[in-house]
Amino acid sequence: MMTTDELRVHFVYLVGAYVTDPATNARLWILVAQDDIPAKGILAGLTPCLSVVITDTDAKIIKDIAFNFC
């Protein structure tokens, strides 16, 4: 089971690695910083940015987030 702290760390990494649009980046950082992290909303905002090939490790992180928090 992934903890909320681990969730936040993973989202910080994923947003930093895949989001290049400044407006999307700012919006997602606001969501990641919330006490009650809206994982489904962050994944929805992150998905269009994943049009590039993602690593197997990152795909596993995203699957784990979806399994544990959506």
URHUBEL-V691008 format. One record per backbone hydrogen bond with DSSP energy under -1.0 kcal/mol. CO is the residue of the C=O (numbers start at 1). NH is the residue of the N-H. If there is no record, write none. Layout:
CO NH
CO NH
This chain:
3 7
4 8
5 9
6 10
7 11
8 12
9 13
10 14
11 15
12 16
13 17
14 18
15 19
21 25
22 26
23 27
24 28
25 29
26 30
27 31
28 32
29 33
31 34
37 39
38 42
39 43
40 44
41 45
42 46
43 47
46 49
47 50
55 59
56 60
57 61
58 62
59 63
60 64
61 65
62 66
63 67
64 68
65 69
66 70
